[in-house]
Amino acid sequence: MSNGIHLLGGGVLIAGIVAFVVLAFAAMVSVLRAPQPCGMKIVWFCVVWAAPLLGSIAWFAFGKPYAYQNAR
């Protein structure tokens, strides 16, 4: 029974790591495709690269909506 629990825990850990990497990668791609000046793209890209979890959350919560709102 304990082997099943250890395998499940490992699977959850791997799924979390994969989700983390996908989130950071999606944020970087989104930053590069956003309708912003090159300087702001560099700043946001560096923020996401330096702090992948917090930077990604900040980009999707604040940066991306602001970028697309100002592009109209």
N, C-alpha and C positions, 0 to 999 in steps of 0.2 A: 504494500500500500504506500509506503513512503517513497518508493521509486517513482510512482505515478505523480506524487506531489512535487518531487524534484524536477521531473520532466516538464510538468505544467509550469512551474516557476521559471524554468529556463526558456520556455516558449513565450511566456509573458515578457520576460526581459528582452528577448530578441525582437518581439513585436514592438516593444517600446523604443528600442534603438532604431529599428527601421522607420517607425513613425517620426522620430526625431530627425533623422537624416532626410526623409522625404519633405518634412515641413521646412527645414532649412534650405534645401535645394529649391523647393517651390517658391520660397520667399526671394531667393537670389534671382531666379528666372523672372519672377514678377517685377522685381526692382528694375531689371535690365529692359523689360518690355514696357515699362510705365512711360507715359507721355510727360517726362520731366527733363529739365536741362541736364546735361552731362555731369555737371558738378554735384547736383543733388543725387543723381544715381550713384556716383562714387561714394558719397557720404553714406547713403542707405546701405549700399553693398558692404562697406566696411563695418557698419554697425551689425548687420546680419552675420558677417563672417566672424567678427570678434566675439559676439555673444549670440550664438545661433538660436537658442530658445527665446530669450527675451527680445532679441533683435527681430526675429520673425514675428513674434506676437505684436511688437510695436509697429512693424511695417504693415501688417494686415489690419491692425486696429486704427492706426493714425496716418501713416504715410500713404498707403494706397488710396484710401478714400479722398484724402486731400489732393493727391496728384490727379485723380480723374475728375474731381470737382473743378479744379482750376484749368483743366484742359478744355472745358466746354466753352 
